[in-house]
Amino acid sequence: MASGRQNWLTKPDGNPGWSSYFLRQGYTIYLLDQPSHGRSPFLGPPINNYTHVFPLSAEVIASRFTAPELYSSYPRAELHTQWPGGPGSGVQGHPSLDAYFAATVPSLVANIPQQTAVRAAGAALLYRIGAPVILIGHSQGGTMPWLITDVRPSLVLAIVALEPAGPPFVEPALNGKVPARAWGMTDIPMAYEPAVADPAVDLVLTVTRANSTDEEDCWVQAESPVPRQLVNLKRVRALVVTAEASWHVMYDWCSVKFLRQAGVETDHVSLADVGVRENGHMLFLEMNSDESAKVVADWVERTKSERPGVRD
């Protein structure tokens, strides 16, 4: 299950989404459906070797995205109140959940071909636009700005990662702590300096300990040898945004630590720290979405003023 471009257009309660907010600020907006998502459909076997897609039930969506306050399956879940309709509304049978569920699309269980396709398509789009852009990605889609920037750094001014897929190298406890994202924030190769041929060999890792009981231990590069640098991502500035009542509280801090360690100038905003409270993972669809959009817009404006162009 994944969100497509339509979720940036209209929220489940029918109110305007983030695209309308940023259009009002004067931005030109490009809304993308990843290859194999939404208006960019995929071809199954024998054209492509995809054996199945990954659906999520309404109950899983409620427990993770829309009504975690009813399940308490991770720290701070009970703080969630902002799904349209208020606490307890993000369940099957409520109009807001039904509208959201109807707008979701299946996901392929094929991260490597998916990311490879998005990298190529995204790079082609940036070449066609021909001017520096700000890339915004969320969750699984939050992987894609890293990949696109890696091959088109001169055409990216900044990255906004809303609770991006993470943490580096291993899934969080909620997903079973299985190996993932062998290249750090991605499953496919990224340009490091010194170069990485085999991440399992060349990236020397260590466990970094959680700072509180709401967080969990995770993996980053060791300090010795000197951490390898994401050489192309070093040319842009990144913002990672974390909602107060999302499971990403457990590990977004570690994704940020990894990025900074790899030389990426990364700001981290916990929405609760700037007065935007009680959001879950789908923060851009929730009742106070204009407040979180303003946090991002203010950061983008500061970044634009500090970096009027992309460095050569």
GINORNOR-V547215 format. One record per backbone hydrogen bond with DSSP energy under -0.5 kcal/mol. CO is the residue of the C=O (numbers start at 1). NH is the residue of the N-H. If there is no record, write none. Layout:
# GINORNOR-V547215
CO/NH, CO/NH
This chain:
# GINORNOR-V547215
2/105, 4/7, 5/8, 5/9, 6/9, 6/10, 8/19, 9/17, 11/14, 15/11, 17/20, 17/21, 18/22, 19/23, 20/24, 21/25, 22/27, 23/26, 27/29, 29/31, 30/32, 32/34, 34/37, 37/40, 40/36, 40/37, 42/44, 44/47, 44/48, 48/50, 49/51, 50/45, 52/109, 53/55, 54/107, 57/61, 58/62, 59/63, 60/64, 61/65, 61/66, 62/67, 65/282, 67/70, 68/71, 68/72, 74/77, 76/79, 77/80, 82/287, 83/86, 86/89, 89/91, 89/97, 91/94, 94/98, 95/99, 96/100, 97/101, 98/102, 99/103, 100/103, 101/104, 103/4, 105/2, 107/54, 108/110, 110/114, 111/115, 112/116, 113/117, 114/118, 115/119, 116/120, 117/121, 118/122, 119/123, 120/124, 121/125, 122/126, 123/127, 124/128, 125/129, 126/130, 133/135, 133/157, 133/158, 135/160, 137/162, 138/141, 139/142, 139/165, 140/143, 141/144, 141/145, 143/146, 143/147, 144/148, 145/149, 146/150, 147/151, 148/151, 148/152, 152/155, 153/156, 155/133, 157/237, 158/135, 159/161, 159/239, 160/137, 160/162, 161/163, 161/241, 162/139, 166/172, 168/170, 168/219, 169/180, 172/175, 172/177, 173/176, 178/171, 181/169, 181/184, 183/185, 184/169, 186/183, 190/192, 191/231, 191/232, 193/229, 195/197, 198/201, 198/202, 199/203, 202/204, 203/205, 204/222, 206/220, 208/218, 212/215, 218/208, 220/206, 229/193, 229/231, 230/234, 232/235, 233/236, 236/265, 237/159, 238/267, 239/161, 240/269, 241/163, 242/271, 243/246, 246/249, 247/250, 248/251, 248/252, 250/216, 251/254, 251/255, 252/256, 253/257, 254/258, 255/259, 256/260, 257/261, 258/262, 259/264, 260/263, 262/230, 263/265, 264/266, 265/238, 267/240, 268/270, 269/242, 269/271, 270/273, 270/274, 271/274, 271/276, 272/275, 275/277, 278/81, 278/82, 279/245, 280/283, 281/283, 282/285, 283/286, 286/289, 288/291, 288/292, 289/293, 290/294, 291/295, 292/296, 293/297, 294/298, 295/299, 296/300, 297/301, 298/302, 299/303, 300/304, 301/305, 302/306, 303/307
